[in-house]
Amino acid sequence: MLTSLRQAAEKAADQLTKAKAAGDAKRISEAEANLASRQEFLAAAEKADSSRR
């Protein structure tokens, strides 16, 4: 599960990079929100995983 969450966060970061390169303000805003959401979810999952150990 953590691997797929990390991959999703990496993909979101790539999308943000592409949106910035294109200079598309709407896509940038959406990509930033998506990346923040993915990173928060990943952080919560990593915290839960580490507390189980």
Backbone as XML, in Angstrom:
<?xml version="1.0"?>
<chain id="A" units="angstrom">
  <residue number="1" name="MET">
    <atom name="N" x="0.818" y="-1.198" z="0.000"/>
    <atom name="CA" x="0.000" y="0.000" z="0.000"/>
    <atom name="C" x="0.863" y="1.264" z="0.000"/>
  </residue>
  <residue number="2" name="LEU">
    <atom name="N" x="1.876" y="1.278" z="0.846"/>
    <atom name="CA" x="2.732" y="2.465" z="0.900"/>
    <atom name="C" x="3.419" y="2.719" z="-0.436"/>
  </residue>
  <residue number="3" name="THR">
    <atom name="N" x="3.807" y="1.661" z="-1.106"/>
    <atom name="CA" x="4.465" y="1.815" z="-2.407"/>
    <atom name="C" x="3.540" y="2.504" z="-3.393"/>
  </residue>
  <residue number="4" name="SER">
    <atom name="N" x="2.285" y="2.087" z="-3.437"/>
    <atom name="CA" x="1.347" y="2.704" z="-4.380"/>
    <atom name="C" x="1.051" y="4.149" z="-4.000"/>
  </residue>
  <residue number="5" name="LEU">
    <atom name="N" x="1.018" y="4.446" z="-2.710"/>
    <atom name="CA" x="0.804" y="5.829" z="-2.279"/>
    <atom name="C" x="2.000" y="6.711" z="-2.645"/>
  </residue>
  <residue number="6" name="ARG">
    <atom name="N" x="3.188" y="6.156" z="-2.497"/>
    <atom name="CA" x="4.392" y="6.912" z="-2.883"/>
    <atom name="C" x="4.398" y="7.171" z="-4.388"/>
  </residue>
  <residue number="7" name="GLN">
    <atom name="N" x="4.015" y="6.161" z="-5.165"/>
    <atom name="CA" x="3.964" y="6.327" z="-6.619"/>
    <atom name="C" x="2.931" y="7.376" z="-7.018"/>
  </residue>
  <residue number="8" name="ALA">
    <atom name="N" x="1.805" y="7.392" z="-6.328"/>
    <atom name="CA" x="0.767" y="8.376" z="-6.617"/>
    <atom name="C" x="1.266" y="9.795" z="-6.299"/>
  </residue>
  <residue number="9" name="ALA">
    <atom name="N" x="2.006" y="9.928" z="-5.218"/>
    <atom name="CA" x="2.562" y="11.234" z="-4.854"/>
    <atom name="C" x="3.604" y="11.673" z="-5.883"/>
  </residue>
  <residue number="10" name="GLU">
    <atom name="N" x="4.417" y="10.740" z="-6.346"/>
    <atom name="CA" x="5.412" y="11.058" z="-7.372"/>
    <atom name="C" x="4.735" y="11.479" z="-8.672"/>
  </residue>
  <residue number="11" name="LYS">
    <atom name="N" x="3.673" y="10.788" z="-9.031"/>
    <atom name="CA" x="2.929" y="11.135" z="-10.245"/>
    <atom name="C" x="2.320" y="12.530" z="-10.112"/>
  </residue>
  <residue number="12" name="ALA">
    <atom name="N" x="1.783" y="12.832" z="-8.945"/>
    <atom name="CA" x="1.204" y="14.160" z="-8.710"/>
    <atom name="C" x="2.276" y="15.239" z="-8.809"/>
  </residue>
  <residue number="13" name="ALA">
    <atom name="N" x="3.467" y="14.953" z="-8.303"/>
    <atom name="CA" x="4.571" y="15.907" z="-8.398"/>
    <atom name="C" x="4.972" y="16.118" z="-9.855"/>
  </residue>
  <residue number="14" name="ASP">
    <atom name="N" x="4.992" y="15.045" z="-10.629"/>
    <atom name="CA" x="5.300" y="15.158" z="-12.056"/>
    <atom name="C" x="4.259" y="16.006" z="-12.782"/>
  </residue>
  <residue number="15" name="GLN">
    <atom name="N" x="2.991" y="15.804" z="-12.435"/>
    <atom name="CA" x="1.919" y="16.585" z="-13.054"/>
    <atom name="C" x="2.063" y="18.065" z="-12.718"/>
  </residue>
  <residue number="16" name="LEU">
    <atom name="N" x="2.472" y="18.352" z="-11.498"/>
    <atom name="CA" x="2.690" y="19.743" z="-11.105"/>
    <atom name="C" x="3.834" y="20.346" z="-11.899"/>
  </residue>
  <residue number="17" name="THR">
    <atom name="N" x="4.906" y="19.601" z="-12.062"/>
    <atom name="CA" x="6.049" y="20.071" z="-12.843"/>
    <atom name="C" x="5.624" y="20.392" z="-14.276"/>
  </residue>
  <residue number="18" name="LYS">
    <atom name="N" x="4.838" y="19.509" z="-14.866"/>
    <atom name="CA" x="4.363" y="19.725" z="-16.235"/>
    <atom name="C" x="3.435" y="20.924" z="-16.324"/>
  </residue>
  <residue number="19" name="ALA">
    <atom name="N" x="2.566" y="21.091" z="-15.345"/>
    <atom name="CA" x="1.651" y="22.226" z="-15.339"/>
    <atom name="C" x="2.429" y="23.540" z="-15.221"/>
  </residue>
  <residue number="20" name="LYS">
    <atom name="N" x="3.456" y="23.544" z="-14.375"/>
    <atom name="CA" x="4.284" y="24.751" z="-14.235"/>
    <atom name="C" x="5.025" y="25.050" z="-15.529"/>
  </residue>
  <residue number="21" name="ALA">
    <atom name="N" x="5.527" y="24.005" z="-16.174"/>
    <atom name="CA" x="6.244" y="24.187" z="-17.431"/>
    <atom name="C" x="5.318" y="24.757" z="-18.504"/>
  </residue>
  <residue number="22" name="ALA">
    <atom name="N" x="4.058" y="24.369" z="-18.460"/>
    <atom name="CA" x="3.085" y="24.852" z="-19.438"/>
    <atom name="C" x="2.581" y="26.250" z="-19.089"/>
  </residue>
  <residue number="23" name="GLY">
    <atom name="N" x="2.788" y="26.665" z="-17.851"/>
    <atom name="CA" x="2.336" y="27.982" z="-17.424"/>
    <atom name="C" x="0.825" y="28.082" z="-17.288"/>
  </residue>
  <residue number="24" name="ASP">
    <atom name="N" x="0.176" y="26.956" z="-17.077"/>
    <atom name="CA" x="-1.285" y="26.900" z="-16.978"/>
    <atom name="C" x="-1.696" y="27.069" z="-15.515"/>
  </residue>
  <residue number="25" name="ALA">
    <atom name="N" x="-2.168" y="28.255" z="-15.161"/>
    <atom name="CA" x="-2.476" y="28.570" z="-13.767"/>
    <atom name="C" x="-3.521" y="27.634" z="-13.177"/>
  </residue>
  <residue number="26" name="LYS">
    <atom name="N" x="-4.531" y="27.297" z="-13.939"/>
    <atom name="CA" x="-5.586" y="26.415" z="-13.429"/>
    <atom name="C" x="-5.021" y="25.024" z="-13.149"/>
  </residue>
  <residue number="27" name="ARG">
    <atom name="N" x="-4.252" y="24.496" z="-14.095"/>
    <atom name="CA" x="-3.647" y="23.164" z="-13.893"/>
    <atom name="C" x="-2.659" y="23.178" z="-12.735"/>
  </residue>
  <residue number="28" name="ILE">
    <atom name="N" x="-1.925" y="24.273" z="-12.590"/>
    <atom name="CA" x="-0.967" y="24.396" z="-11.478"/>
    <atom name="C" x="-1.707" y="24.328" z="-10.153"/>
  </residue>
  <residue number="29" name="SER">
    <atom name="N" x="-2.772" y="25.100" z="-10.044"/>
    <atom name="CA" x="-3.559" y="25.123" z="-8.810"/>
    <atom name="C" x="-4.123" y="23.746" z="-8.485"/>
  </residue>
  <residue number="30" name="GLU">
    <atom name="N" x="-4.685" y="23.085" z="-9.488"/>
    <atom name="CA" x="-5.243" y="21.755" z="-9.283"/>
    <atom name="C" x="-4.146" y="20.747" z="-8.914"/>
  </residue>
  <residue number="31" name="ALA">
    <atom name="N" x="-3.016" y="20.835" z="-9.574"/>
    <atom name="CA" x="-1.912" y="19.906" z="-9.308"/>
    <atom name="C" x="-1.335" y="20.122" z="-7.920"/>
  </residue>
  <residue number="32" name="GLU">
    <atom name="N" x="-1.249" y="21.379" z="-7.490"/>
    <atom name="CA" x="-0.748" y="21.661" z="-6.142"/>
    <atom name="C" x="-1.675" y="21.070" z="-5.091"/>
  </residue>
  <residue number="33" name="ALA">
    <atom name="N" x="-2.974" y="21.238" z="-5.296"/>
    <atom name="CA" x="-3.949" y="20.686" z="-4.343"/>
    <atom name="C" x="-3.879" y="19.162" z="-4.330"/>
  </residue>
  <residue number="34" name="ASN">
    <atom name="N" x="-3.765" y="18.570" z="-5.508"/>
    <atom name="CA" x="-3.684" y="17.114" z="-5.601"/>
    <atom name="C" x="-2.423" y="16.596" z="-4.912"/>
  </residue>
  <residue number="35" name="LEU">
    <atom name="N" x="-1.311" y="17.260" z="-5.158"/>
    <atom name="CA" x="-0.051" y="16.841" z="-4.540"/>
    <atom name="C" x="-0.122" y="16.965" z="-3.022"/>
  </residue>
  <residue number="36" name="ALA">
    <atom name="N" x="-0.658" y="18.063" z="-2.533"/>
    <atom name="CA" x="-0.769" y="18.248" z="-1.083"/>
    <atom name="C" x="-1.624" y="17.154" z="-0.458"/>
  </residue>
  <residue number="37" name="SER">
    <atom name="N" x="-2.717" y="16.824" z="-1.119"/>
    <atom name="CA" x="-3.602" y="15.771" z="-0.621"/>
    <atom name="C" x="-2.894" y="14.425" z="-0.591"/>
  </residue>
  <residue number="38" name="ARG">
    <atom name="N" x="-2.196" y="14.111" z="-1.666"/>
    <atom name="CA" x="-1.481" y="12.827" z="-1.739"/>
    <atom name="C" x="-0.388" y="12.754" z="-0.675"/>
  </residue>
  <residue number="39" name="GLN">
    <atom name="N" x="0.325" y="13.861" z="-0.479"/>
    <atom name="CA" x="1.403" y="13.873" z="0.510"/>
    <atom name="C" x="0.856" y="13.714" z="1.927"/>
  </residue>
  <residue number="40" name="GLU">
    <atom name="N" x="-0.273" y="14.359" z="2.210"/>
    <atom name="CA" x="-0.881" y="14.235" z="3.537"/>
    <atom name="C" x="-1.338" y="12.801" z="3.784"/>
  </residue>
  <residue number="41" name="PHE">
    <atom name="N" x="-1.961" y="12.201" z="2.785"/>
    <atom name="CA" x="-2.432" y="10.827" z="2.920"/>
    <atom name="C" x="-1.259" y="9.873" z="3.103"/>
  </residue>
  <residue number="42" name="LEU">
    <atom name="N" x="-0.206" y="10.081" z="2.333"/>
    <atom name="CA" x="0.986" y="9.250" z="2.454"/>
    <atom name="C" x="1.603" y="9.390" z="3.845"/>
  </residue>
  <residue number="43" name="ALA">
    <atom name="N" x="1.702" y="10.606" z="4.331"/>
    <atom name="CA" x="2.282" y="10.833" z="5.659"/>
    <atom name="C" x="1.461" y="10.127" z="6.734"/>
  </residue>
  <residue number="44" name="ALA">
    <atom name="N" x="0.153" y="10.188" z="6.626"/>
    <atom name="CA" x="-0.716" y="9.521" z="7.603"/>
    <atom name="C" x="-0.535" y="8.002" z="7.525"/>
  </residue>
  <residue number="45" name="ALA">
    <atom name="N" x="-0.443" y="7.477" z="6.319"/>
    <atom name="CA" x="-0.259" y="6.032" z="6.149"/>
    <atom name="C" x="1.096" y="5.584" z="6.695"/>
  </residue>
  <residue number="46" name="GLU">
    <atom name="N" x="2.140" y="6.381" z="6.447"/>
    <atom name="CA" x="3.474" y="6.037" z="6.967"/>
    <atom name="C" x="3.477" y="6.084" z="8.495"/>
  </residue>
  <residue number="47" name="LYS">
    <atom name="N" x="2.785" y="7.059" z="9.060"/>
    <atom name="CA" x="2.717" y="7.164" z="10.513"/>
    <atom name="C" x="1.981" y="5.960" z="11.099"/>
  </residue>
  <residue number="48" name="ALA">
    <atom name="N" x="0.881" y="5.580" z="10.479"/>
    <atom name="CA" x="0.124" y="4.418" z="10.949"/>
    <atom name="C" x="0.951" y="3.147" z="10.820"/>
  </residue>
  <residue number="49" name="ASP">
    <atom name="N" x="1.682" y="3.043" z="9.727"/>
    <atom name="CA" x="2.518" y="1.867" z="9.505"/>
    <atom name="C" x="3.621" y="1.772" z="10.550"/>
  </residue>
  <residue number="50" name="SER">
    <atom name="N" x="4.235" y="2.899" z="10.855"/>
    <atom name="CA" x="5.336" y="2.879" z="11.827"/>
    <atom name="C" x="4.832" y="2.624" z="13.249"/>
  </residue>
  <residue number="51" name="SER">
    <atom name="N" x="3.604" y="3.014" z="13.538"/>
    <atom name="CA" x="3.076" y="2.778" z="14.884"/>
    <atom name="C" x="2.673" y="1.321" z="15.090"/>
  </residue>
  <residue number="52" name="ARG">
    <atom name="N" x="2.477" y="0.590" z="13.993"/>
    <atom name="CA" x="2.142" y="-0.834" z="14.096"/>
    <atom name="C" x="3.362" y="-1.685" z="14.389"/>
  </residue>
  <residue number="53" name="ARG">
    <atom name="N" x="4.503" y="-1.156" z="14.152"/>
    <atom name="CA" x="5.736" y="-1.951" z="14.317"/>
    <atom name="C" x="6.217" y="-1.960" z="15.720"/>
  </residue>
</chain>
